[in-house]
Amino acid sequence: QVQFVESGGGLVQPGGSLRLSCAASGFTLDGYGIGWFRQAPGKEREGVLCISSSGVSTYFADSVKGRFTISRDDFKNTVYLQMNSLKPEDTAVYYCAVGPCGYPDYDELEYDYWGQGTQVTVSS
């Protein structure tokens, strides 16, 4: 059974940092792109950024450029989202999923194996 589990979320003050993890079981991430997405209260889910199978990242959201980075450890079958200089508007449930990566536009329908998400709350 394929399962993606996001973790690392929590409550952080503005300007703080968090590192989210996306761990896969029943599925080998090696060779696949992985995307991070988020859904804020009352808003539609949006793409944040993704990483290709070769480790190249592509940003979907301009608002996170210079603050968020993505990395992968295929030996641990895990992808990470490092979030720095967090802002209240980054508050959302963050999800990871498998899909194509390489262009700034994306189609959620091309992503699969969504996890349950991890809550990130940025507040003082």
Disulfide bonds with the S-S distance in Angstrom:
Cys22-Cys96 2.08
Cys50-Cys101 2.02
